[in-house]
Amino acid sequence: MSVIETDVLIVGAGPAGLMAANVMQKRGVDYVCLEKKPGRSVLSKALGIQARSLELFEFLGVNQPFLKRGYPGPGAKLHLAGKKPSYVEMYHIKSRYPYLLIIPQHEIEEILENHLNDRGGEISREHEVLEVVQKAGGVEVTAVHNGETKTYFSKYLLACDGAHSKVRQLLDVEFEGEDEGITFFTGDVEIPTMKEIHINLHINDRGAAAFFPYKDGTYRVVGFDRTRQGGPRKREMKLHELQTTLDTILTTSYEVENPKWLAYFGTAHRQVPNYREGRVFFVGDAAHVNNPLGGQGMNIGLEDVANLCWKIDTVLKGYAGNPFLDTYHEERAPVAREVIRNTTMELKMIQLKGLPGKIRNWAGKAALSQNWVQAIFAQALSHVHNDYDKTPINRSFKDASLPRRAIQAGERVPDQLLFMNGTTDERLFPLIQRLGYVCLIYIDSYQQDLVDYAYAFKEKANEAFPDMIKVFLVARGGTVLTDRDELPIIYDSYRHLDKNLGMKKGSTLFIRPDGHAGFHDGSADLKKVMGKLKRYFI
């Protein structure tokens, strides 16, 4: 039997697997993506794309189709007590995408797969994985396709095959945590008398119900009915059961019609001990699951992909050593751990009834009347502050000489408006999308010693990492001319890099392909900065 060899084998073609295939295709990595199902599901578990995921889609060059088809949800109304709801407004999010983009999961998968196909990539469907064996130099996978057994050998394997991951089971990896013991209901329906642009969440002693408006005027409804807890859990839900449940929970009756799909489901919070098992990496729901509160699960899976794939590519190209891939677990596991902790606590709060429930309602309404509290909620949901600055290597790179507002190693670098080469406006994110690794050296205005440093850094960086890093000079203004091949120049005319990123004269800001800072150094010391660059890639 012949063996199909590839650099990266992706198992699973949900949102995380499809995004991984797209990133590998964009970066020119040889990959194979196996999916058990014959086609995309018409059902939609996830329905919202958070701001950080949209930024990552921009780095991939696929954000526009999502913006055209999605609905920019402005926030949520929380019906906690009394007739007047409390609000969580999303405009507080510090991103070009200050909203929750509401779009059903089957459309998310359709857009990602179309983007992949348009660029020459493909998904190998109807392939069921039977065996996964780690060997020297790679992973051997046996799969069956239309009755034919196939063998694949890859240098790395990405398990993107969901909460019931076959890869995880075959490797006997623990999925630590527990079921939460709550039966939720969900479905996509028409509600003729509801005319809403906000998400509506109703919480009371009878249960909870949330309504998410789609662009076509239909609604996703999800929640739990206290009267239907305990006993055997059914998978299928009938329309009359949903109507009865909503009539039980709500004080105002809304008639639901024409369901696209309805279901019951349970929730759990679980996480693998380590996202890396040799040459196998667990991604998305295969690595972590949580309850659906806040629309977090799919989004942290997309962020897992954005963190991991460029690292694998960097190792495959020989720029980094094998230990570099350990940073995937170090950076991503704490993010899911925090989401699990928060969503578990939120579910417990929602379940309160009687006097504790009344205290929750009173405290919630009081807190959400404050804009600063709304801003904290919105920023947390958006994931724009899921930084990696507390990992050992990123903490070691922190530069105390920089201004307090300065971006430090591991932190997300916000998008900024730039004046490129003195001729046109540009944004930082499109540079990252086109170039991958970007390095900004702030020279203020023409200063020979800093110009010399910038050229010397470019030369040394290219020797160590050929054709990997694009270096830019950043000047406040003035004429920056040399008698050498000119480095591209960004004029910080808007002072965004100074005021928003904390760059100063002599700053070197090294930005990763996922838009996080590799490091930010203010010394303009060539030996020191090159030492950081080499140590970063272990």
C-alpha positions as CSV (number, residue, x, y, z in Angstrom):
1,M,0.0,0.0,0.0
2,S,1.4,3.4,-1.0
3,V,1.8,6.1,1.7
4,I,0.6,9.6,1.0
5,E,3.1,12.0,2.5
6,T,2.5,15.6,3.4
7,D,3.9,18.2,5.8
8,V,0.7,18.8,7.8
9,L,-2.3,16.6,8.1
10,I,-5.5,18.4,9.3
11,V,-8.2,16.1,10.7
12,G,-11.7,17.8,10.7
13,A,-13.2,20.5,8.4
14,G,-15.3,22.5,10.8
15,P,-14.4,26.2,11.2
16,A,-11.0,25.5,12.9
17,G,-10.0,22.9,10.3
18,L,-11.1,25.0,7.4
19,M,-9.2,28.0,8.7
20,A,-6.1,25.9,9.3
21,A,-6.3,24.6,5.7
22,N,-6.6,28.2,4.4
23,V,-3.6,29.4,6.4
24,M,-1.5,26.5,5.2
25,Q,-2.6,27.2,1.6
26,K,-1.7,30.9,2.0
27,R,1.7,30.1,3.4
28,G,2.5,27.5,0.8
29,V,2.6,24.6,3.2
30,D,1.9,21.1,1.8
31,Y,-1.2,19.8,3.7
32,V,-4.0,17.4,3.5
33,C,-7.3,18.0,5.3
34,L,-9.5,14.9,6.0
35,E,-13.2,15.2,6.9
36,K,-15.5,12.3,7.8
37,K,-18.7,13.9,6.6
38,P,-19.7,14.0,2.9
39,G,-20.5,17.7,3.0
40,R,-21.0,20.7,5.2
41,S,-23.7,20.5,7.8
42,V,-26.8,22.6,7.3
43,L,-27.1,23.0,11.1
44,S,-25.4,25.9,12.9
45,K,-24.1,25.6,16.4
46,A,-22.0,28.7,16.4
47,L,-23.5,32.0,15.1
48,G,-21.2,34.9,16.0
49,I,-17.8,36.1,15.0
50,Q,-16.0,38.2,17.6
51,A,-13.9,41.2,16.8
52,R,-10.5,39.4,17.3
53,S,-11.6,36.6,14.9
54,L,-12.5,39.2,12.3
55,E,-9.0,40.7,12.7
56,L,-7.5,37.3,12.1
57,F,-9.7,36.8,9.1
58,E,-8.3,40.1,7.8
59,F,-4.8,38.7,8.2
60,L,-6.0,35.7,6.1
61,G,-7.5,38.0,3.5
62,V,-11.1,36.6,3.9
63,N,-12.8,39.3,6.1
64,Q,-14.8,41.0,3.3
65,P,-17.1,38.0,2.5
66,F,-18.0,37.7,6.1
67,L,-18.7,41.4,6.4
68,K,-21.0,41.3,3.4
69,R,-23.0,38.3,4.6
70,G,-23.0,38.9,8.4
71,Y,-25.0,41.2,10.6
72,P,-23.1,43.6,12.9
73,G,-24.9,43.0,16.2
74,P,-24.5,46.3,18.2
75,G,-24.9,44.6,21.6
76,A,-27.3,42.9,24.0
77,K,-30.4,43.8,26.0
78,L,-30.5,41.9,29.3
79,H,-33.9,41.6,30.8
80,L,-33.0,41.0,34.5
81,A,-35.7,42.8,36.5
82,G,-38.5,45.2,35.8
83,K,-39.6,46.4,32.4
84,K,-36.5,48.4,31.4
85,P,-33.7,46.2,30.0
86,S,-30.0,46.7,30.7
87,Y,-27.5,47.0,27.8
88,V,-24.1,45.8,26.9
89,E,-23.1,47.9,23.9
90,M,-20.3,46.6,21.7
91,Y,-19.1,50.0,20.4
92,H,-16.7,50.0,23.4
93,I,-14.5,47.4,21.7
94,K,-11.2,48.9,20.6
95,S,-11.0,47.4,17.1
96,R,-12.1,48.2,13.6
97,Y,-14.8,45.6,14.2
98,P,-16.7,46.9,17.3
99,Y,-19.6,44.4,17.2
100,L,-20.5,40.7,17.2
101,L,-20.9,39.7,13.6
102,I,-23.9,37.4,13.6
103,I,-23.7,34.8,10.9
104,P,-24.7,31.1,11.1
105,Q,-21.9,28.5,11.3
106,H,-22.8,26.8,8.0
107,E,-22.3,30.1,6.2
108,I,-18.9,30.6,8.0
109,E,-17.8,27.2,6.8
110,E,-19.1,27.9,3.3
111,I,-17.1,31.1,3.0
112,L,-13.9,29.5,4.3
113,E,-14.2,26.5,2.0
114,N,-15.0,28.7,-1.0
115,H,-12.0,30.9,-0.2
116,L,-9.8,27.7,0.0
117,N,-11.1,26.3,-3.2
118,D,-10.7,29.6,-5.1
119,R,-7.0,29.5,-4.2
120,G,-6.4,25.9,-5.3
121,G,-7.0,24.1,-1.9
122,E,-9.4,21.3,-1.2
123,I,-10.9,19.2,1.5
124,S,-10.8,15.4,1.3
125,R,-14.3,14.4,2.5
126,E,-15.7,11.0,3.5
127,H,-12.4,10.0,5.1
128,E,-12.8,8.3,8.5
129,V,-9.7,8.1,10.6
130,L,-9.1,4.6,12.0
131,E,-5.6,4.8,13.5
132,V,-3.1,7.4,14.6
133,V,0.5,6.3,15.4
134,Q,3.3,8.7,16.2
135,K,6.7,7.6,14.7
136,A,10.1,9.1,14.3
137,G,9.8,12.2,12.3
138,G,6.1,12.3,11.9
139,V,2.6,10.8,12.4
140,E,1.1,7.9,10.5
141,V,-2.7,8.0,10.0
142,T,-4.8,5.2,8.6
143,A,-8.2,6.3,7.2
144,V,-10.9,4.7,5.1
145,H,-12.5,6.3,2.1
146,N,-15.4,4.7,0.1
147,G,-14.2,1.3,1.4
148,E,-10.6,1.9,0.5
149,T,-8.0,2.0,3.3
150,K,-5.4,4.8,2.9
151,T,-2.3,5.6,4.8
152,Y,-0.9,9.1,5.4
153,F,2.4,10.2,6.9
154,S,2.8,13.8,8.0
155,K,5.4,15.8,9.9
156,Y,2.7,17.3,12.0
157,L,-1.0,16.6,12.7
158,L,-3.7,19.1,13.7
159,A,-6.6,17.5,15.5
160,C,-9.5,19.8,14.6
161,D,-12.1,17.1,14.9
162,G,-14.3,18.5,17.6
163,A,-15.4,17.8,21.1
164,H,-15.6,14.0,20.5
165,S,-12.1,14.0,18.8
166,K,-11.2,10.6,17.3
167,V,-7.6,11.6,17.3
168,R,-7.7,12.5,21.0
169,Q,-9.4,9.1,21.8
170,L,-6.9,7.1,19.7
171,L,-4.0,8.7,21.5
172,D,-5.7,8.2,24.8
173,V,-5.4,11.8,25.8
174,E,-7.4,13.0,28.8
175,F,-10.2,15.5,28.4
176,E,-10.3,16.9,31.9
177,G,-13.5,18.5,33.3
178,E,-17.1,17.6,33.7
179,D,-20.6,17.8,32.3
180,E,-22.6,20.7,33.6
181,G,-25.9,18.8,33.9
182,I,-28.1,21.4,32.1
183,T,-30.3,20.7,29.1
184,F,-30.4,23.6,26.7
185,F,-32.7,24.1,23.8
186,T,-31.7,25.8,20.5
187,G,-32.9,26.4,17.0
188,D,-33.3,28.9,14.1
189,V,-36.9,30.1,13.7
190,E,-39.1,33.0,12.5
191,I,-40.7,35.2,15.1
192,P,-43.0,37.6,13.3
193,T,-43.8,39.9,16.2
194,M,-40.2,40.4,17.3
195,K,-38.4,43.3,15.6
196,E,-35.0,43.5,17.2
197,I,-31.4,44.5,16.2
198,H,-30.0,43.7,19.7
199,I,-29.4,40.3,21.2
200,N,-32.1,39.8,23.8
201,L,-31.4,37.8,26.9
202,H,-34.2,37.0,29.4
203,I,-33.3,35.6,32.9
204,N,-35.7,34.8,35.6
205,D,-36.7,32.0,38.1
206,R,-38.3,30.0,35.3
207,G,-35.2,29.8,33.1
208,A,-33.3,31.8,30.5
209,A,-33.9,32.5,26.8
210,A,-31.7,34.4,24.3
211,F,-32.7,35.7,20.9
212,F,-30.1,36.4,18.2
213,P,-31.3,38.3,15.1
214,Y,-30.0,37.2,11.8
215,K,-29.6,39.4,8.7
216,D,-32.6,37.7,7.0
217,G,-35.0,38.6,9.8
218,T,-35.0,35.1,11.4
219,Y,-33.7,34.4,14.9
220,R,-31.5,31.9,16.7
221,V,-33.1,31.1,20.1
222,V,-31.2,29.3,22.8
223,G,-31.7,28.8,26.6
224,F,-32.9,26.5,29.3
225,D,-36.2,25.8,30.9
226,R,-36.1,24.9,34.6
227,T,-39.2,22.7,34.3
228,R,-37.5,20.5,31.7
229,Q,-34.3,19.6,33.7
230,G,-33.5,16.2,34.9
231,G,-34.6,12.9,33.3
232,P,-33.4,11.5,29.9
233,R,-32.3,14.1,27.4
234,K,-33.8,14.1,24.0
235,R,-31.8,15.3,21.0
236,E,-34.7,16.4,18.8
237,M,-37.1,19.2,19.8
238,K,-40.5,19.8,18.4
239,L,-41.9,23.3,17.6
240,H,-44.7,23.0,20.1
241,E,-42.2,22.1,22.8
242,L,-40.2,25.3,22.0
243,Q,-43.4,27.3,22.1
244,T,-44.4,25.9,25.4
245,T,-40.9,26.5,26.9
246,L,-40.8,30.1,25.7
247,D,-44.3,30.7,27.1
248,T,-43.1,29.4,30.4
249,I,-40.0,31.5,30.6
250,L,-41.1,34.8,29.1
251,T,-43.7,37.3,30.4
252,T,-44.4,38.4,26.8
253,S,-45.5,35.6,24.4
254,Y,-43.7,35.4,21.1
255,E,-45.1,32.9,18.5
256,V,-42.3,31.0,16.8
257,E,-42.8,29.6,13.2
258,N,-41.1,27.8,10.4
259,P,-38.1,26.3,12.2
260,K,-35.0,25.5,10.1
261,W,-33.8,23.2,12.9
262,L,-34.5,22.6,16.6
263,A,-32.5,20.6,19.1
264,Y,-31.7,19.9,22.8
265,F,-28.1,19.7,23.9
266,G,-26.0,19.4,27.0
267,T,-22.9,21.4,28.0
268,A,-19.6,20.6,29.6
269,H,-16.3,22.3,30.4
270,R,-13.3,20.3,29.5
271,Q,-9.7,20.8,28.4
272,V,-6.8,18.6,27.4
273,P,-3.8,18.8,29.8
274,N,-1.4,19.8,27.0
275,Y,-2.3,21.1,23.5
276,R,0.7,19.3,22.1
277,E,1.3,15.5,22.2
278,G,4.5,15.0,20.3
279,R,3.8,16.0,16.7
280,V,0.1,16.1,17.3
281,F,-1.6,19.4,18.2
282,F,-5.2,19.7,19.5
283,V,-7.1,22.7,18.2
284,G,-10.5,24.2,18.9
285,D,-13.1,21.9,20.5
286,A,-10.7,19.0,20.4
287,A,-8.6,20.9,22.9
288,H,-11.3,22.6,25.0
289,V,-15.1,23.0,25.3
290,N,-17.3,25.3,27.3
291,N,-20.9,26.2,27.5
292,P,-22.3,28.6,24.8
293,L,-22.6,31.7,27.0
294,G,-21.0,34.7,25.2
295,G,-20.3,33.0,21.9
296,Q,-16.7,32.0,22.8
297,G,-16.1,28.4,21.7
298,M,-15.7,28.7,17.9
299,N,-13.8,32.0,18.3
300,I,-11.1,30.6,20.6
301,G,-10.7,27.7,18.2
302,L,-10.1,30.1,15.3
303,E,-7.6,31.9,17.5
304,D,-5.9,28.6,18.2
305,V,-5.3,28.1,14.5
306,A,-4.0,31.7,14.0
307,N,-1.5,31.1,16.8
308,L,-0.3,27.6,15.7
309,C,-0.1,27.5,11.9
310,W,2.5,30.2,11.3
311,K,4.6,28.6,14.0
312,I,4.5,25.2,12.2
313,D,5.4,27.0,8.9
314,T,8.3,28.7,10.6
315,V,9.7,25.4,11.9
316,L,9.1,23.7,8.5
317,K,11.1,26.4,6.8
318,G,14.0,25.9,9.2
319,Y,13.8,29.3,10.9
320,A,12.9,27.9,14.3
321,G,13.6,24.7,16.3
322,N,11.1,22.1,17.5
323,P,10.8,23.7,21.0
324,F,9.3,26.8,19.4
325,L,6.1,24.8,18.9
326,D,5.7,24.4,22.7
327,T,4.7,28.1,22.8
328,Y,1.3,27.1,21.3
329,H,0.2,25.4,24.5
330,E,1.9,28.1,26.7
331,E,0.0,30.9,24.9
332,R,-3.4,29.3,24.1
333,A,-4.2,27.1,27.1
334,P,-4.6,29.9,29.6
335,V,-7.0,31.7,27.2
336,A,-9.4,28.7,27.1
337,R,-8.9,28.1,30.8
338,E,-10.1,31.7,31.5
339,V,-13.1,31.3,29.2
340,I,-14.1,28.0,30.9
341,R,-13.8,29.7,34.3
342,N,-15.9,32.7,33.2
343,T,-18.6,30.8,31.3
344,T,-19.0,28.3,34.2
345,M,-19.4,31.1,36.6
346,E,-21.9,32.9,34.3
347,L,-24.0,29.8,34.1
348,K,-24.1,29.4,37.8
349,M,-25.1,33.1,38.1
350,I,-27.9,32.6,35.5
351,Q,-29.2,29.5,37.5
352,L,-29.7,31.6,40.7
353,K,-33.3,31.9,41.7
354,G,-35.3,33.3,44.6
355,L,-33.5,35.8,46.8
356,P,-30.1,35.2,45.3
357,G,-31.6,35.7,41.8
358,K,-33.1,39.0,42.9
359,I,-29.8,40.1,44.3
360,R,-28.1,39.1,40.9
361,N,-30.7,41.1,39.0
362,W,-30.3,44.2,41.2
363,A,-26.5,44.1,41.1
364,G,-26.5,43.4,37.4
365,K,-28.7,46.3,36.5
366,A,-26.7,48.7,38.8
367,A,-23.4,47.6,37.3
368,L,-24.5,47.7,33.6
369,S,-25.7,51.2,34.0
370,Q,-22.1,52.2,34.0
371,N,-20.3,52.6,30.7
372,W,-17.0,51.4,32.1
373,V,-18.6,48.1,33.2
374,Q,-20.1,47.7,29.7
375,A,-16.7,48.3,28.2
376,I,-15.1,45.6,30.3
377,F,-17.8,43.1,29.3
378,A,-17.6,44.1,25.6
379,Q,-13.8,43.9,25.5
380,A,-13.8,40.5,27.3
381,L,-16.3,39.0,24.8
382,S,-14.4,40.4,21.8
383,H,-11.1,38.6,22.7
384,V,-9.1,41.7,21.6
385,H,-7.2,41.6,24.9
386,N,-6.3,37.9,24.9
387,D,-2.6,38.7,25.2
388,Y,0.3,36.3,25.7
389,D,2.5,38.6,27.8
390,K,2.6,36.3,30.8
391,T,4.4,33.3,29.2
392,P,8.0,32.8,30.4
393,I,9.7,34.0,27.2
394,N,7.4,37.0,26.7
395,R,7.9,38.1,30.3
396,S,11.7,37.8,29.8
397,F,11.4,40.2,26.8
398,K,9.6,43.0,28.6
399,D,11.4,46.3,28.3
400,A,11.0,48.5,31.3
401,S,12.6,51.4,29.6
402,L,9.7,51.9,27.3
403,P,6.7,54.1,28.1
404,R,4.0,52.6,30.3
405,R,1.6,52.6,27.3
406,A,4.0,50.7,25.1
407,I,3.1,47.4,23.5
408,Q,5.2,44.7,25.1
409,A,6.1,41.1,24.0
410,G,3.1,38.9,23.5
411,E,0.5,41.6,23.5
412,R,-1.9,42.1,20.5
413,V,-0.8,45.0,18.4
414,P,-3.9,47.2,17.5
415,D,-4.4,48.3,13.9
416,Q,-2.9,51.8,13.2
417,L,-3.2,54.4,10.4
418,L,0.1,54.9,8.7
419,F,1.5,57.4,6.1
420,M,3.5,55.2,3.7
421,N,6.5,56.6,1.9
422,G,5.0,60.1,2.2
423,T,2.5,59.4,-0.5
424,T,-0.5,57.4,0.7
425,D,-2.4,56.3,3.8
426,E,-2.1,52.6,4.8
427,R,-3.1,50.5,7.8
428,L,-0.8,48.2,9.8
429,F,-3.0,45.1,9.5
430,P,-2.8,44.9,5.6
431,L,1.0,45.0,5.9
432,I,0.9,42.0,8.3
433,Q,-1.6,40.3,5.9
434,R,0.7,40.8,2.9
435,L,4.1,40.3,4.6
436,G,3.8,38.2,7.7
437,Y,6.7,39.2,9.9
438,V,7.0,43.0,10.2
439,C,9.6,45.0,12.0
440,L,9.2,48.7,12.7
441,I,12.3,50.8,13.7
442,Y,11.4,54.3,15.1
443,I,14.0,56.8,14.1
444,D,12.0,60.0,14.8
445,S,13.5,62.0,12.0
446,Y,16.7,61.7,10.1
447,Q,19.5,60.5,12.5
448,Q,22.5,58.8,11.0
449,D,23.2,56.5,13.9
450,L,19.6,55.1,14.0
451,V,19.6,54.8,10.2
452,D,22.8,52.9,10.4
453,Y,21.4,50.7,13.1
454,A,18.3,50.0,11.0
455,Y,20.3,48.9,8.0
456,A,22.6,46.8,10.2
457,F,19.6,45.1,11.8
458,K,18.1,44.4,8.4
459,E,21.4,42.8,7.2
460,K,21.9,40.7,10.3
461,A,18.2,39.6,10.5
462,N,18.3,38.5,6.8
463,E,21.5,36.5,7.4
464,A,19.9,34.7,10.3
465,F,16.4,34.4,8.8
466,P,16.7,34.8,5.0
467,D,13.8,36.7,3.4
468,M,11.6,36.3,6.4
469,I,11.3,39.7,8.0
470,K,10.3,43.0,6.3
471,V,11.9,46.0,8.1
472,F,10.4,49.5,7.9
473,L,11.9,52.8,9.1
474,V,9.4,55.0,11.0
475,A,9.9,58.7,11.0
476,R,7.8,61.5,12.5
477,G,8.7,63.6,9.4
478,G,11.5,65.2,7.5
479,T,13.6,63.8,4.7
480,V,15.1,60.4,5.2
481,L,17.6,59.7,2.4
482,T,20.7,57.5,2.4
483,D,23.1,56.4,-0.2
484,R,22.1,52.7,0.2
485,D,19.1,50.7,-1.0
486,E,16.3,52.5,0.7
487,L,14.4,50.8,3.5
488,P,10.7,51.5,3.1
489,I,9.6,54.5,5.2
490,I,6.5,55.0,7.3
491,Y,5.8,58.6,8.4
492,D,4.1,58.6,11.8
493,S,2.2,61.7,10.8
494,Y,-0.8,60.7,12.9
495,R,1.4,59.9,15.9
496,H,-0.5,56.5,16.2
497,L,2.7,54.5,16.6
498,D,4.0,56.9,19.2
499,K,0.8,57.5,21.2
500,N,-1.0,54.2,20.8
501,L,1.9,51.7,20.6
502,G,4.4,53.6,22.8
503,M,7.2,53.6,20.2
504,K,10.0,56.1,20.8
505,K,13.2,57.1,19.2
506,G,15.3,53.9,18.9
507,S,12.3,51.5,19.3
508,T,12.4,48.2,17.5
509,L,8.9,46.6,17.4
510,F,8.9,43.0,16.0
511,I,5.4,41.9,15.0
512,R,4.4,38.3,14.4
513,P,2.1,37.1,11.6
514,D,-0.8,36.8,14.1
515,G,-0.6,40.5,15.0
516,H,1.0,40.0,18.4
517,A,4.3,41.6,19.4
518,G,7.3,39.2,19.3
519,F,9.2,41.9,21.3
520,H,9.5,45.6,21.6
521,D,13.0,46.9,22.5
522,G,13.9,50.5,23.1
523,S,17.7,50.2,23.1
524,A,18.7,50.4,19.4
525,D,21.5,48.0,20.5
526,L,22.2,45.7,17.5
527,K,23.7,42.9,19.6
528,K,20.9,43.0,22.2
529,V,18.1,43.1,19.7
530,M,19.5,40.4,17.5
531,G,20.0,38.3,20.6
532,K,16.3,38.7,21.3
533,L,15.3,37.8,17.8
534,K,17.4,34.6,17.8
535,R,16.2,33.6,21.3
536,Y,12.6,34.2,20.3
537,F,12.8,31.4,17.8
538,I,14.5,29.1,20.3
